[in-house]
Structures are given as C-alpha cells and as structure tokens.
C-alpha cells in the first residue's frame, strides 16, 4: 500500500497496517529517507517503521 501524499501521519501505524492488511505500507517520505540512507551507505533498521526499515529489508 502506497500513501503518496505528505500530509498523513503514518509513523507508529506501519506495523499495525502491515499485519492487519497483509500488505507492505510505504509513504513517499519514508521511501525518500530510506533511499537517502542507502545512498549514504547506511543500512537502516528501525523497529516499528514497517518492513522497509526492518532488519530483513532487501537493498535496492
């Protein structure tokens, strides 16, 4: 599930949405921040921020 706008407060609901709907949840800001960290050589792992920021996220 992708939330393309920047007006949603999604922090804190990623895990709940993913587990209840069985879908990965992504927001524009989350993906942008994740990609910036990847470009800087950082492998982000933050609990509670969804699958993208989990330890098992595949690098792009």
MARBA-267760 format. One record per atom (N, C-alpha, C): chain; residue number from 1; x, y, z; residue in one letter. Coordinates in pm, whole numbers, plus 50000, padded with zeros to 5 digits. Layout:
BEGIN
@chain:A | resi:NUM | px:X | py:Y | pz:Z | resn:A;
...
This chain:
BEGIN
@chain:A | resi:1 | px:50085 | py:49884 | pz:50000 | resn:X;
@chain:A | resi:1 | px:50000 | py:50000 | pz:50000 | resn:X;
@chain:A | resi:1 | px:50090 | py:50123 | pz:50000 | resn:X;
@chain:A | resi:2 | px:50066 | py:50216 | pz:49910 | resn:X;
@chain:A | resi:2 | px:50148 | py:50337 | pz:49900 | resn:X;
@chain:A | resi:2 | px:50063 | py:50459 | pz:49931 | resn:X;
@chain:A | resi:3 | px:50110 | py:50539 | pz:50025 | resn:X;
@chain:A | resi:3 | px:50046 | py:50667 | pz:50057 | resn:X;
@chain:A | resi:3 | px:50134 | py:50776 | pz:49999 | resn:X;
@chain:A | resi:4 | px:50092 | py:50832 | pz:49886 | resn:X;
@chain:A | resi:4 | px:50177 | py:50924 | pz:49811 | resn:X;
@chain:A | resi:4 | px:50185 | py:51066 | pz:49863 | resn:X;
@chain:A | resi:5 | px:50090 | py:51110 | pz:49940 | resn:X;
@chain:A | resi:5 | px:50093 | py:51247 | pz:49990 | resn:X;
@chain:A | resi:5 | px:50182 | py:51260 | pz:50112 | resn:X;
@chain:A | resi:6 | px:50214 | py:51383 | pz:50147 | resn:X;
@chain:A | resi:6 | px:50300 | py:51406 | pz:50263 | resn:X;
@chain:A | resi:6 | px:50221 | py:51451 | pz:50386 | resn:X;
@chain:A | resi:7 | px:50090 | py:51457 | pz:50377 | resn:X;
@chain:A | resi:7 | px:50010 | py:51508 | pz:50486 | resn:X;
@chain:A | resi:7 | px:49967 | py:51404 | pz:50589 | resn:X;
@chain:A | resi:8 | px:49993 | py:51277 | pz:50563 | resn:X;
@chain:A | resi:8 | px:49950 | py:51172 | pz:50656 | resn:X;
@chain:A | resi:8 | px:50054 | py:51151 | pz:50765 | resn:X;
@chain:A | resi:9 | px:50006 | py:51128 | pz:50884 | resn:X;
@chain:A | resi:9 | px:50095 | py:51093 | pz:50995 | resn:X;
@chain:A | resi:9 | px:50095 | py:50942 | pz:51006 | resn:X;
@chain:A | resi:10 | px:50189 | py:50879 | pz:50941 | resn:X;
@chain:A | resi:10 | px:50192 | py:50733 | pz:50934 | resn:X;
@chain:A | resi:10 | px:50283 | py:50670 | pz:51037 | resn:X;
@chain:A | resi:11 | px:50373 | py:50748 | pz:51096 | resn:X;
@chain:A | resi:11 | px:50466 | py:50691 | pz:51193 | resn:X;
@chain:A | resi:11 | px:50386 | py:50632 | pz:51309 | resn:X;
@chain:A | resi:12 | px:50420 | py:50511 | pz:51344 | resn:X;
@chain:A | resi:12 | px:50353 | py:50443 | pz:51453 | resn:X;
@chain:A | resi:12 | px:50243 | py:50349 | pz:51409 | resn:X;
@chain:A | resi:13 | px:50204 | py:50354 | pz:51282 | resn:X;
@chain:A | resi:13 | px:50098 | py:50264 | pz:51235 | resn:X;
@chain:A | resi:13 | px:50147 | py:50164 | pz:51131 | resn:X;
@chain:A | resi:14 | px:50272 | py:50175 | pz:51088 | resn:X;
@chain:A | resi:14 | px:50323 | py:50086 | pz:50985 | resn:X;
@chain:A | resi:14 | px:50303 | py:49939 | pz:51020 | resn:X;
@chain:A | resi:15 | px:50351 | py:49898 | pz:51136 | resn:X;
@chain:A | resi:15 | px:50342 | py:49757 | pz:51175 | resn:X;
@chain:A | resi:15 | px:50197 | py:49709 | pz:51184 | resn:X;
@chain:A | resi:16 | px:50110 | py:49791 | pz:51241 | resn:X;
@chain:A | resi:16 | px:49969 | py:49752 | pz:51255 | resn:X;
@chain:A | resi:16 | px:49903 | py:49736 | pz:51118 | resn:X;
@chain:A | resi:17 | px:49926 | py:49831 | pz:51029 | resn:X;
@chain:A | resi:17 | px:49866 | py:49824 | pz:50895 | resn:X;
@chain:A | resi:17 | px:49918 | py:49702 | pz:50821 | resn:X;
@chain:A | resi:18 | px:50049 | py:49681 | pz:50825 | resn:X;
@chain:A | resi:18 | px:50107 | py:49568 | pz:50754 | resn:X;
@chain:A | resi:18 | px:50055 | py:49434 | pz:50807 | resn:X;
@chain:A | resi:19 | px:50043 | py:49421 | pz:50938 | resn:X;
@chain:A | resi:19 | px:49997 | py:49293 | pz:50992 | resn:X;
@chain:A | resi:19 | px:49847 | py:49272 | pz:50971 | resn:X;
@chain:A | resi:20 | px:49767 | py:49377 | pz:50982 | resn:X;
@chain:A | resi:20 | px:49622 | py:49362 | pz:50966 | resn:X;
@chain:A | resi:20 | px:49580 | py:49343 | pz:50821 | resn:X;
@chain:A | resi:21 | px:49646 | py:49413 | pz:50729 | resn:X;
@chain:A | resi:21 | px:49609 | py:49404 | pz:50588 | resn:X;
@chain:A | resi:21 | px:49691 | py:49302 | pz:50510 | resn:X;
@chain:A | resi:22 | px:49803 | py:49262 | pz:50568 | resn:X;
@chain:A | resi:22 | px:49890 | py:49168 | pz:50497 | resn:X;
@chain:A | resi:22 | px:49960 | py:49232 | pz:50379 | resn:X;
@chain:A | resi:23 | px:49975 | py:49364 | pz:50382 | resn:X;
@chain:A | resi:23 | px:50041 | py:49439 | pz:50275 | resn:X;
@chain:A | resi:23 | px:50158 | py:49518 | pz:50332 | resn:X;
@chain:A | resi:24 | px:50254 | py:49547 | pz:50248 | resn:X;
@chain:A | resi:24 | px:50362 | py:49637 | pz:50287 | resn:X;
@chain:A | resi:24 | px:50309 | py:49779 | pz:50277 | resn:X;
@chain:A | resi:25 | px:50342 | py:49863 | pz:50374 | resn:X;
@chain:A | resi:25 | px:50299 | py:50002 | pz:50372 | resn:X;
@chain:A | resi:25 | px:50419 | py:50090 | pz:50342 | resn:X;
@chain:A | resi:26 | px:50403 | py:50179 | pz:50246 | resn:X;
@chain:A | resi:26 | px:50508 | py:50274 | pz:50209 | resn:X;
@chain:A | resi:26 | px:50449 | py:50413 | pz:50200 | resn:X;
@chain:A | resi:27 | px:50526 | py:50512 | pz:50244 | resn:X;
@chain:A | resi:27 | px:50488 | py:50651 | pz:50224 | resn:X;
@chain:A | resi:27 | px:50599 | py:50718 | pz:50145 | resn:X;
@chain:A | resi:28 | px:50566 | py:50828 | pz:50079 | resn:X;
@chain:A | resi:28 | px:50665 | py:50899 | pz:49998 | resn:X;
@chain:A | resi:28 | px:50785 | py:50942 | pz:50083 | resn:X;
@chain:A | resi:29 | px:50761 | py:51000 | pz:50198 | resn:X;
@chain:A | resi:29 | px:50871 | py:51047 | pz:50283 | resn:X;
@chain:A | resi:29 | px:50954 | py:50931 | pz:50336 | resn:X;
@chain:A | resi:30 | px:50889 | py:50822 | pz:50372 | resn:X;
@chain:A | resi:30 | px:50959 | py:50705 | pz:50423 | resn:X;
@chain:A | resi:30 | px:51055 | py:50650 | pz:50318 | resn:X;
@chain:A | resi:31 | px:51006 | py:50636 | pz:50195 | resn:X;
@chain:A | resi:31 | px:51089 | py:50581 | pz:50087 | resn:X;
@chain:A | resi:31 | px:51204 | py:50676 | pz:50054 | resn:X;
@chain:A | resi:32 | px:51178 | py:50805 | pz:50051 | resn:X;
@chain:A | resi:32 | px:51282 | py:50903 | pz:50024 | resn:X;
@chain:A | resi:32 | px:51392 | py:50898 | pz:50130 | resn:X;
@chain:A | resi:33 | px:51353 | py:50894 | pz:50256 | resn:X;
@chain:A | resi:33 | px:51450 | py:50888 | pz:50365 | resn:X;
@chain:A | resi:33 | px:51529 | py:50757 | pz:50362 | resn:X;
@chain:A | resi:34 | px:51461 | py:50646 | pz:50338 | resn:X;
@chain:A | resi:34 | px:51526 | py:50516 | pz:50329 | resn:X;
@chain:A | resi:34 | px:51630 | py:50516 | pz:50218 | resn:X;
@chain:A | resi:35 | px:51593 | py:50570 | pz:50101 | resn:X;
@chain:A | resi:35 | px:51685 | py:50571 | pz:49987 | resn:X;
@chain:A | resi:35 | px:51804 | py:50662 | pz:50014 | resn:X;
@chain:A | resi:36 | px:51783 | py:50775 | pz:50080 | resn:X;
@chain:A | resi:36 | px:51893 | py:50865 | pz:50115 | resn:X;
@chain:A | resi:36 | px:51992 | py:50795 | pz:50208 | resn:X;
@chain:A | resi:37 | px:51941 | py:50722 | pz:50306 | resn:X;
@chain:A | resi:37 | px:52028 | py:50647 | pz:50396 | resn:X;
@chain:A | resi:37 | px:52105 | py:50539 | pz:50321 | resn:X;
@chain:A | resi:38 | px:52038 | py:50470 | pz:50231 | resn:X;
@chain:A | resi:38 | px:52104 | py:50367 | pz:50149 | resn:X;
@chain:A | resi:38 | px:52216 | py:50430 | pz:50066 | resn:X;
@chain:A | resi:39 | px:52191 | py:50545 | pz:50005 | resn:X;
@chain:A | resi:39 | px:52292 | py:50612 | pz:49923 | resn:X;
@chain:A | resi:39 | px:52413 | py:50655 | pz:50006 | resn:X;
@chain:A | resi:40 | px:52390 | py:50682 | pz:50134 | resn:X;
@chain:A | resi:40 | px:52498 | py:50721 | pz:50224 | resn:X;
@chain:A | resi:40 | px:52570 | py:50599 | pz:50282 | resn:X;
@chain:A | resi:41 | px:52527 | py:50480 | pz:50243 | resn:X;
@chain:A | resi:41 | px:52591 | py:50358 | pz:50291 | resn:X;
@chain:A | resi:41 | px:52539 | py:50308 | pz:50424 | resn:X;
@chain:A | resi:42 | px:52428 | py:50361 | pz:50468 | resn:X;
@chain:A | resi:42 | px:52369 | py:50321 | pz:50596 | resn:X;
@chain:A | resi:42 | px:52260 | py:50218 | pz:50569 | resn:X;
@chain:A | resi:43 | px:52262 | py:50107 | pz:50641 | resn:X;
@chain:A | resi:43 | px:52157 | py:50006 | pz:50632 | resn:X;
@chain:A | resi:43 | px:52060 | py:50031 | pz:50747 | resn:X;
@chain:A | resi:44 | px:51954 | py:50106 | pz:50723 | resn:X;
@chain:A | resi:44 | px:51864 | py:50143 | pz:50832 | resn:X;
@chain:A | resi:44 | px:51786 | py:50024 | pz:50887 | resn:X;
@chain:A | resi:45 | px:51777 | py:50019 | pz:51018 | resn:X;
@chain:A | resi:45 | px:51697 | py:49917 | pz:51085 | resn:X;
@chain:A | resi:45 | px:51629 | py:49984 | pz:51205 | resn:X;
@chain:A | resi:46 | px:51502 | py:50015 | pz:51188 | resn:X;
@chain:A | resi:46 | px:51428 | py:50084 | pz:51293 | resn:X;
@chain:A | resi:46 | px:51301 | py:50006 | pz:51321 | resn:X;
@chain:A | resi:47 | px:51284 | py:49964 | pz:51444 | resn:X;
@chain:A | resi:47 | px:51165 | py:49887 | pz:51482 | resn:X;
@chain:A | resi:47 | px:51042 | py:49977 | pz:51482 | resn:X;
@chain:A | resi:48 | px:50932 | py:49926 | pz:51428 | resn:X;
@chain:A | resi:48 | px:50807 | py:49999 | pz:51430 | resn:X;
@chain:A | resi:48 | px:50783 | py:50087 | pz:51308 | resn:X;
@chain:A | resi:49 | px:50876 | py:50087 | pz:51213 | resn:X;
@chain:A | resi:49 | px:50861 | py:50169 | pz:51094 | resn:X;
@chain:A | resi:49 | px:50834 | py:50086 | pz:50970 | resn:X;
@chain:A | resi:50 | px:50782 | py:49968 | pz:50990 | resn:X;
@chain:A | resi:50 | px:50742 | py:49884 | pz:50878 | resn:X;
@chain:A | resi:50 | px:50852 | py:49799 | pz:50821 | resn:X;
@chain:A | resi:51 | px:50815 | py:49720 | pz:50723 | resn:X;
@chain:A | resi:51 | px:50905 | py:49624 | pz:50661 | resn:X;
@chain:A | resi:51 | px:51024 | py:49692 | pz:50595 | resn:X;
@chain:A | resi:52 | px:51004 | py:49808 | pz:50536 | resn:X;
@chain:A | resi:52 | px:51112 | py:49877 | pz:50466 | resn:X;
@chain:A | resi:52 | px:51230 | py:49904 | pz:50558 | resn:X;
@chain:A | resi:53 | px:51204 | py:49939 | pz:50682 | resn:X;
@chain:A | resi:53 | px:51310 | py:49969 | pz:50778 | resn:X;
@chain:A | resi:53 | px:51344 | py:49851 | pz:50868 | resn:X;
@chain:A | resi:54 | px:51294 | py:49733 | pz:50837 | resn:X;
@chain:A | resi:54 | px:51325 | py:49616 | pz:50919 | resn:X;
@chain:A | resi:54 | px:51464 | py:49564 | pz:50886 | resn:X;
@chain:A | resi:55 | px:51517 | py:49480 | pz:50971 | resn:X;
@chain:A | resi:55 | px:51650 | py:49422 | pz:50951 | resn:X;
@chain:A | resi:55 | px:51658 | py:49340 | pz:50824 | resn:X;
@chain:A | resi:56 | px:51545 | py:49286 | pz:50780 | resn:X;
@chain:A | resi:56 | px:51545 | py:49196 | pz:50665 | resn:X;
@chain:A | resi:56 | px:51511 | py:49264 | pz:50534 | resn:X;
@chain:A | resi:57 | px:51508 | py:49396 | pz:50532 | resn:X;
@chain:A | resi:57 | px:51475 | py:49466 | pz:50407 | resn:X;
@chain:A | resi:57 | px:51585 | py:49445 | pz:50305 | resn:X;
@chain:A | resi:58 | px:51545 | py:49414 | pz:50184 | resn:X;
@chain:A | resi:58 | px:51643 | py:49391 | pz:50077 | resn:X;
@chain:A | resi:58 | px:51697 | py:49523 | pz:50025 | resn:X;
@chain:A | resi:59 | px:51828 | py:49532 | pz:50004 | resn:X;
@chain:A | resi:59 | px:51884 | py:49655 | pz:49947 | resn:X;
@chain:A | resi:59 | px:51839 | py:49675 | pz:49803 | resn:X;
@chain:A | resi:60 | px:51832 | py:49799 | pz:49762 | resn:X;
@chain:A | resi:60 | px:51790 | py:49830 | pz:49625 | resn:X;
@chain:A | resi:60 | px:51908 | py:49884 | pz:49548 | resn:X;
